[in-house]
Amino acid sequence: MIKNRSMKMLLIFFTSLAVLSCGERDQVTVLKLGHGLAPSHSVHQGMVYMAELAEEKSGGRMRIDVYPSEQLGSERENLEMLQIGSLAITKVSAAVMESFAPSYRVLNLPYIFTSKEHSERVLDGDIGMEILSEGEEFWLRGLAFYDSGSRSFYTKDRPINHPDDLSGLKIRVQPSPTAVNMVRAMGGSPTPISWGELYTALQGGVVDGAENNPPSFYLSNHFEVCRYYSLNEHSIVPDVLLVSTKIWDTLTEEEQKWLQEAATESVQYQRKLWAESEKHSLEMAEAAGVEIIYPDKEPFIEKVQFLYDEYKQDEQLYTLIERIQAKDDNTL
């Protein structure tokens, strides 16, 4: 198994940044992009659009090959390959980036954003740019944030109308300390499980539920097992498009410009697709018999307020929290 993984990483290394030459005028820089989502997902489609933009901007001199569905490895493996320069680009949840750059922890705090508009104002501005650049010392340069909607709870055997309903339930979370602390604060038992293993874990009773956005709930077929979806919308955690600094630094300034512009311009396209996908996913899940619940959010908000107090001892992160809160519609 180790041998197979080593061979895969060597293959990706020799093809991640290739120059195909038929004379200087015909040089093509080829970048490999690997991620774990299905081709039907709006984030994948946003990255495909980015690839089209890069090819167009470069006049065919830059090509981004997109490999979905963990074809080049798991999310963690893709990050590791970016760090050593054997893969050019990947997409991960901001929750995963907590381990690499402290500022991402703040984006994962429950109810840090009060609306989609609030999150976009932050991510598209100076704060977002600062956070994207923070991972560079770990060889992970942020290119853009993609919309990943609001995360909410879905469960197998009972609806979640109030945080107390989580008591005694094992809830799958991402490998994020903030996500673990949030579910624990609300009364549930947080259980980190990889995304690829979650359907079987739900089916087999390893966990009683999970938390995610509507397209992920629907496209993963988790609605076949979990019949209750409670839209408490506890977090708006974006996806992050990352490029290996080891590969970024080998690109010319012109190539860097093509890639960054393509990534930035793909964001609005992806957001439009996301909104359509979110609406469709909820409609299809409900048509399949899932009970969609709209609980009062205030009890959930109250349960997690103390998590903010824990950041007061870190002046830099608490200042970041205050800057994000100052971008809220109600304070402008």
Residue pairs with C-beta under 8 A, 6 or more apart in sequence:
5 73
5 77
8 72
8 73
9 81
9 86
10 86
12 32
12 34
12 72
12 81
12 86
12 87
13 84
13 85
13 86
15 30
15 32
16 31
16 32
16 81
16 85
16 86
16 87
16 88
16 247
17 29
17 30
17 31
17 32
17 85
17 88
17 247
17 250
18 29
18 30
19 27
19 28
19 29
19 30
20 26
20 27
20 28
20 30
21 27
27 61
28 60
28 61
28 62
28 63
29 58
29 61
29 62
29 63
29 251
29 255
30 62
30 63
30 64
30 65
31 62
31 63
31 64
31 65
31 88
31 89
31 247
31 259
32 64
32 65
32 67
32 72
32 87
32 88
32 89
33 47
33 51
33 64
33 65
33 66
33 67
33 88
33 89
33 90
33 91
34 67
34 70
34 71
34 72
34 73
34 78
34 81
34 87
34 89
34 90
35 43
35 44
35 47
35 66
35 67
35 68
35 70
35 75
35 78
35 90
35 91
35 92
36 68
36 69
36 70
36 74
36 75
36 78
36 195
36 196
37 43
37 44
37 68
37 69
37 91
38 44
38 68
38 69
38 219
39 45
39 68
39 69
40 219
41 68
41 215
41 219
41 277
42 147
42 215
42 270
42 273
42 274
42 276
42 277
43 91
43 146
43 148
43 239
43 270
43 274
44 66
44 68
45 270
45 273
46 146
46 266
46 267
46 269
46 270
46 273
47 64
47 66
47 91
47 241
47 266
48 66
49 266
49 269
49 270
50 64
50 241
50 262
50 263
50 265
50 266
51 63
51 64
51 65
51 66
51 262
53 261
53 262
53 265
53 266
54 62
54 63
54 64
54 258
54 259
54 262
55 62
55 63
55 64
57 258
57 261
57 262
58 255
58 258
61 255
62 255
62 258
62 259
64 88
64 89
64 259
64 262
70 196
72 78
72 81
72 87
73 81
74 194
74 196
75 90
75 92
75 93
75 96
75 195
76 96
78 87
78 90
78 92
79 90
79 92
79 96
79 100
79 140
79 242
81 87
81 90
81 244
82 88
82 89
82 90
82 139
82 140
82 242
82 243
82 244
82 246
83 138
83 139
83 140
83 244
83 246
84 139
84 246
85 139
85 244
85 246
85 247
87 244
88 243
88 244
88 247
89 143
89 241
89 242
89 243
89 244
90 241
90 242
91 146
91 239
91 240
91 241
91 242
92 239
92 240
92 242
93 148
93 174
93 237
93 238
93 239
93 240
94 104
94 107
94 108
94 145
94 237
94 238
94 239
94 240
95 104
95 108
95 174
95 175
95 176
95 178
95 179
95 237
96 174
96 175
96 176
97 104
97 135
97 140
97 240
98 104
98 105
98 108
98 176
98 177
98 178
99 175
100 135
100 138
100 140
101 131
101 134
101 135
101 138
101 140
102 134
102 314
102 316
102 317
103 130
103 131
103 134
103 317
103 320
104 131
104 134
104 240
105 177
105 178
105 317
106 112
106 311
106 317
106 320
106 321
106 324
107 131
107 237
107 238
108 176
108 178
108 179
108 235
108 237
109 178
109 182
109 235
109 304
109 307
109 308
109 321
110 182
110 234
110 235
110 300
110 301
110 304
110 307
111 234
111 235
111 297
111 300
111 301
111 304
112 235
112 236
112 321
112 324
112 325
113 119
113 122
113 235
113 236
113 324
114 328
114 329
114 330
115 329
116 147
116 150
116 236
117 329
118 327
118 328
118 329
119 236
119 238
120 271
121 327
122 128
122 324
122 327
123 145
123 238
124 145
124 267
125 327
127 320
127 323
127 324
127 327
128 145
131 142
132 141
132 142
132 143
132 144
132 145
132 240
133 141
133 142
134 142
135 141
135 142
135 242
136 245
139 244
139 245
139 246
140 242
140 244
140 245
141 242
141 243
141 244
141 245
141 248
142 240
142 241
142 242
143 241
143 242
143 243
143 259
143 260
143 263
143 264
144 240
144 241
144 263
144 264
144 266
144 267
145 238
145 239
145 240
145 241
145 267
146 238
146 239
146 240
146 241
146 267
146 270
146 271
146 274
147 238
147 239
147 267
147 270
147 271
147 274
147 275
148 213
148 236
148 237
148 238
148 239
148 274
149 213
149 214
149 215
149 236
149 274
149 278
150 213
150 231
150 233
150 234
150 235
150 236
151 211
151 212
151 213
151 233
151 234
151 235
151 236
151 237
152 211
152 212
152 213
152 214
152 229
152 230
152 231
152 232
152 233
152 234
153 160
153 166
153 171
153 209
153 210
153 211
153 229
153 230
153 232
153 234
154 209
154 210
154 211
154 212
154 217
154 222
154 223
154 226
154 228
154 229
154 230
154 290
155 169
155 208
155 209
155 226
155 228
155 230
156 202
156 208
156 209
156 225
156 226
156 227
156 228
157 208
158 165
158 228
159 165
159 228
159 230
159 291
159 293
160 166
160 209
160 228
160 230
160 232
160 293
160 295
161 230
161 293
161 295
162 295
162 296
162 299
163 186
163 187
163 299
163 300
163 303
164 187
166 183
166 186
166 187
166 188
167 187
167 188
168 189
169 188
169 189
169 208
169 209
170 188
170 189
170 191
170 206
170 207
170 208
170 209
171 183
171 188
171 189
171 190
171 191
171 207
171 208
171 209
171 210
171 211
172 191
172 192
172 193
172 198
172 201
172 202
172 207
172 209
172 210
172 211
173 179
173 180
173 182
173 183
173 190
173 191
173 192
173 210
173 211
174 192
175 192
178 307
179 190
179 211
179 235
180 190
180 192
181 190
181 307
182 190
182 234
182 235
182 304
182 307
183 189
183 190
183 211
184 190
185 303
185 304
185 306
185 307
186 234
186 300
186 303
186 304
187 303
191 206
191 207
193 201
193 206
193 207
195 220
198 207
198 210
198 220
198 222
199 220
199 221
199 222
199 225
200 206
201 207
202 209
202 210
202 222
202 225
202 226
203 225
209 226
210 222
210 226
211 234
212 220
212 222
213 278
214 229
214 277
214 278
214 281
214 282
214 285
215 274
215 277
215 278
215 281
216 222
217 223
217 226
217 229
217 281
217 285
218 280
218 281
218 282
218 284
218 285
219 281
223 229
223 284
223 285
223 288
223 290
224 288
226 290
227 289
227 290
227 291
228 290
228 291
228 293
229 285
229 290
229 291
229 292
229 293
230 293
230 295
231 292
231 293
231 294
231 295
232 295
232 297
232 300
233 297
234 300
234 304
241 263
243 259
248 256
248 259
251 259
282 292
285 292
286 292
308 321
311 317
311 318
311 321
312 318
325 331
